[in-house]
């Protein structure tokens, strides 16, 4: 999701307190990690008081779940837009690779917020796993929508969704995202029976 809209005073001006908190948490949690980001930092950077923060989010766990809901909504909107920009109407599944290349190559890319959150909090906050499963199911459904109708469509979409997650992880630690993007294209060709 290119340009994660890092929270800054100018981007937060005029927003209601809850939205300022959520935008700030989104930027900090995604960039620095959930555990590394304390509530005091979110409060300070969002420009709200502690009382206001706790009125909207009684615990950090509630903020984390709201962050993931927010991320899901915006990431899925971005995915559909990116697929359209890359010709999904005529290219079908072939639009997925250039769409994801936009995100994986973005300077603010820090991996999948859901995979990162499960890694950090999955054992301590099981709701993170549930939210992440729902996100991944919606991603797989979007992928299935790019494939021609067939009895294998759901299995193909699940395999490609798994490959997308692998490409995301590879892009996080690889020298450049191009290798992950190229490998994803190869996997899609193999899953869809093309060479």
C-alpha positions in Angstrom: 0.0 0.0 0.0 2.2 2.8 -1.2 2.6 5.9 0.9 1.3 4.7 4.2 0.4 8.3 5.1 2.7 8.8 8.0 1.1 10.8 10.7 2.3 14.4 11.0 0.8 17.4 12.6 -0.2 18.8 9.2 -2.0 15.6 8.1 -3.8 15.3 11.4 -5.1 18.9 11.7 -8.9 19.1 11.7 -9.4 15.4 12.3 -11.5 14.3 15.3 -9.4 12.9 18.2 -10.2 9.3 17.5 -9.1 9.6 13.9 -5.9 11.4 15.0 -5.1 8.6 17.4 -5.8 5.9 14.8 -3.8 7.6 12.0 -0.9 8.1 14.4 -1.0 4.5 15.7 -1.2 3.2 12.1 1.9 5.1 11.0 3.9 4.1 14.2 2.8 0.5 14.5 3.4 -0.2 10.8 6.8 1.6 10.7 8.2 0.6 14.1 6.2 -2.3 15.3 3.4 -2.7 17.8 5.5 -3.7 20.8 8.1 -1.0 20.1 5.5 1.7 20.1 4.2 2.8 23.5 0.9 4.5 24.2 2.6 7.6 25.5 4.3 8.1 22.1 0.9 7.6 20.3 -0.6 10.2 22.7 2.2 12.7 22.2 2.3 12.4 18.4 -1.5 12.5 18.0 -1.7 15.6 20.1 -4.4 14.3 22.5 -4.5 14.0 26.2 -4.3 10.7 28.1 -7.9 11.1 29.2 -9.0 11.6 25.5 -6.9 8.6 24.4 -8.4 6.2 27.0 -11.9 7.5 26.3 -11.5 6.2 22.7 -9.3 3.2 23.3 -9.5 1.8 26.9 -6.4 -0.4 26.2 -3.6 -0.8 23.8 -5.1 -4.1 22.7 -8.2 -2.3 21.5 -6.1 0.2 19.6 -4.1 -2.6 18.0 -7.4 -4.2 16.8 -8.7 -0.9 15.5 -5.4 -0.3 13.7 -5.7 -3.7 12.0 -9.3 -3.0 11.0 -8.3 0.3 9.6 -5.3 -1.2 7.8 -7.5 -3.9 6.3 -10.0 -1.5 4.9 -7.4 0.8 3.4 -5.2 -2.0 2.1 -8.1 -3.7 0.3 -9.2 -0.4 -1.2 -5.6 0.1 -2.4 -5.4 -3.5 -3.8 -8.6 -3.1 -5.9 -7.4 0.3 -7.2 -3.9 -1.1 -8.0 -5.4 -4.0 -9.8 -7.6 -1.7 -11.9 -4.6 0.5 -12.7 -2.7 -2.5 -13.9 -5.5 -3.7 -16.2 -7.3 -6.4 -14.2 -10.3 -6.1 -16.5 -8.4 -7.5 -19.5 -5.3 -9.1 -17.9 -7.0 -10.9 -15.0 -4.5 -12.6 -12.7 -1.6 -11.0 -14.7 -2.5 -7.6 -13.1 -1.6 -8.9 -9.6 2.2 -8.9 -10.1 2.6 -5.3 -11.2 0.0 -4.2 -8.6 2.0 -5.8 -5.8 5.2 -4.5 -7.3 3.9 -0.9 -6.6 3.6 -1.8 -2.9 6.7 -4.0 -2.4 8.9 -1.3 -4.0 7.5 1.6 -2.0 10.1 3.3 0.3 7.6 3.0 3.2 7.0 -0.8 2.7 7.6 -2.7 6.0 5.9 -6.0 5.1 2.4 -7.1 5.8 0.9 -5.4 8.9 -1.1 -8.6 9.6 1.8 -11.0 9.4 4.0 -8.6 11.4 1.3 -8.3 14.1 0.7 -12.1 14.3 4.4 -12.5 14.7 4.6 -9.9 17.5 1.3 -10.6 19.3 -0.4 -13.8 18.0 0.2 -15.7 21.3 -0.6 -12.8 23.6 -3.6 -11.4 21.7 -5.4 -14.2 19.8 -7.8 -11.7 18.2 -4.9 -10.6 16.0 -4.9 -14.0 14.5 -8.6 -13.9 13.8 -8.4 -10.5 12.2 -5.4 -11.6 10.1 -7.3 -14.7 8.9 -10.2 -12.6 7.8 -7.8 -10.2 6.0 -6.1 -13.1 4.2 -9.5 -14.6 3.3 -10.5 -11.3 1.7 -7.2 -11.1 -0.2 -7.7 -14.6 -1.5 -11.2 -13.7 -2.6 -9.9 -10.7 -4.5 -7.3 -13.0 -6.2 -10.0 -15.6 -7.0 -11.9 -12.8 -8.7 -9.0 -12.4 -11.1 -9.1 -16.0 -12.2 -11.3 -17.6 -14.8 -14.2 -19.6 -13.4 -13.3 -23.2 -12.9 -13.5 -26.0 -10.3 -9.9 -25.2 -9.3 -10.4 -21.5 -8.8 -10.5 -21.6 -5.0 -7.5 -23.8 -4.8 -5.5 -21.7 -7.3 -6.5 -18.5 -5.4 -5.3 -20.0 -2.1 -2.0 -21.1 -3.6 -1.4 -17.7 -5.1 -2.4 -15.9 -1.9 0.2 -18.1 -0.1 2.8 -17.1 -2.7 1.9 -13.4 -2.2 2.6 -13.7 1.5 5.9 -15.4 0.6 6.8 -12.5 -1.8 5.9 -10.0 0.9 8.3 -11.7 3.4 11.0 -12.0 0.8 10.7 -8.4 -0.2 11.2 -7.4 3.5 14.7 -8.8 3.7 15.8 -9.1 0.1 18.2 -6.5 -1.3 15.5 -5.4 -3.7 11.9 -6.4 -4.2 12.4 -7.3 -7.8 13.4 -10.9 -7.1 10.2 -11.5 -5.0 8.1 -9.9 -7.7 9.7 -12.1 -10.4 9.3 -15.3 -8.3 5.6 -14.4 -7.7 5.1 -14.2 -11.4 6.7 -17.6 -11.9 4.5 -19.2 -9.3 1.4 -17.6 -10.7 2.3 -19.0 -14.2 2.9 -22.5 -12.6 -0.4 -22.5 -10.6 -2.4 -21.3 -13.6 -0.8 -23.9 -15.9 1.2 -21.4 -18.1 4.9 -21.4 -18.9 
